Amino acid sequence: MTLADLNARDHRGFVHALEGIFERSPWVAEAAWKRHPFETFEALYRALVDAMRSAGGEAQLELIRAHPELAGRLASGEELSHSSRAEQTGAGLDRCSMDELARLGELNRAYRARFEFPFVLAVKGLDRAAILGRFAERLERERAAEFEEALQQIERIAWFRLRAAIEA
């Protein structure tokens, strides 16, 4: 789809077209619609990020919580969004050894217990070792810093997903 195609859509069509950009959170596209039409890809991306950033802390927390644990559902066969499955598979999380799966399970549980939301990481371009390293590193942070990091990672994920959805 081109930016012109997206701009030609009505409100409902616009939200539907962008529903997968922010994990299970169509409210982001709903809020960005106010700045429609968009002259550039960057303007569209900025409107989406601004919508996410201007939402209250509770809405942001729900957005973070909408993200799946890394390798959790992928390993168990539970339903993932198409985008999440592709991203995790692209990072090799579908090929984890039993030891790696056990380690990821431990890290997921420890992270969720400490921060009360799942670990969010834009995994594009990372391998399993890098992901495990980032996971362990971020477990040492304070909650406020990690909340902000999760939002920054969601921005990166949205950038990659939007780039894949909108033709240049």
N, C-alpha and C positions, 0 to 999 in steps of 0.2 A: 504494500500500500504506500502511496506517496503522501506527502504532507498535504497536497491539494486534495487528494481523496479524503483524507481525514477531516480537513476543513469543510468539505462539502457535506459531511454527515450532520444529521440533526443531533440534538443533545443525547438522546438515547443511543444512537449509533456511535457517537463519539465515545461515550462511556464504555459501551460494549467492545469497541475496537481496542481500548486501552486497559481492559479489565485485568489482564495478566501482568501488567508492568509492575504494579505494586501488589505483592502476594495477597490474594484474597481480600483486597481492600479497594473496592470500586469508588469509595468516597473520595479518594485522591483525585481521580479523573473528574468526578462530579464537581469538586471544588475548582479544579483548573479550567473547567469549561467557561467560567466567567471571563477569561482572558482570550477566548476564541474569537476570531480566527488567528492562527499563528503564522507569522511571516517566515520564520526559520525553525529548523529542528531545535536549535539551542533555546529559542523562545518557548517552544513547547516543553522541553525538558525543564527549563527554569520555572515555568508555571506549575508543573507537577511537583517539583521539589519545594517550591514556595508553599504550595497547598499542604504538603506533608509537614513542613516546618512550622507553619502557622497554626496547625491543629494543636489542641491541648495535649498535655502530657498523657492523659488517659487514652486518647485516640492513637497517639504515637506508640504507647505501650501495646495496645491491641494490634497495631500493625507489626510490631516486632514479634509479638506472640503468634501472628499468623504464619510466620516462617517455620518450616520443618526443621527438626534436628538433623544435623549432617549424618548421613548414612543410617539414621534410625529407621525411617519408613522405607528407604531404598532397600535396606537389608532385609526387612521383614515382609516386603511386598505390599505394604499398605499404600493407599492412594496418595500420590503426590501430584501437584500441578505439573502440567507438561513442561513448563519452564524449569521448575526445580529439579525434575527428573533429568532433563537434558544437562543442566549445569552440573549436577552431582556426578552423573555418568561421565561427562567431559573431563572432570577432575579425577576420574578413576575410582571414585568411591563405591562403584558397583563391583570392583575387583579387589576389595579389601581382603586381607588374610583374616583368619579367625582371631589372631592376636590384635590386628589393627581394629577389627570390629569391636573386640572387647575393650580396647583402649578408648575408642571413640564413645562407646557406651558409658564408660567411667567418666570421661570428660563431659559428655552431655549431662549426666546426672549431677556431677559436681557443679557445673556451670549453672544449671537451672536452680539448684539448691541455693547457690550464692546470690544469683541475680534475679531469680523469679521470672526469667524469660529465656528463650533458646539462644544459643550461640548463632550469630548471623555473620556470615562471611561471603563476600563475592569470590567464589572459588574459580572463576574463569582465569586460566593461565597458571593455576597452582596445581601442584601434585599432592599426593597424600602426605608425604613427609612435611611439606610446607604447611599444610592445613593443620596437622597435628601440632607442629611447632607454634603456630599462631594461637591455637586453642589453649595450649598450656600457658603461653605468655599472657594472654588476656585474662586468664583466671585470677591473676594476681592484682588486677586493677580494682579501684573503688567503683561502686555501683554507678555513680553519676558519669564518670568517665566512660564506663562500658556502655551505658545507655546511649551516650553521644556517639560512641564508636559504632554501635549497632545501626543508628540512623545514618551515619556516613556510609556504612557498608550497604544499606538499603539504597542509598543514592547511587552507588556504583552498580549495584544489581540492576536498578531501573535504567541506568544509562545503557548497559549492555543489552537489556531486553528491548528498549526503545529503538536502539540502533538496528537490531535485528528485525523489528516490526515496520520501521519506516524506511523506505527506499531513499537513497541520497539524491 
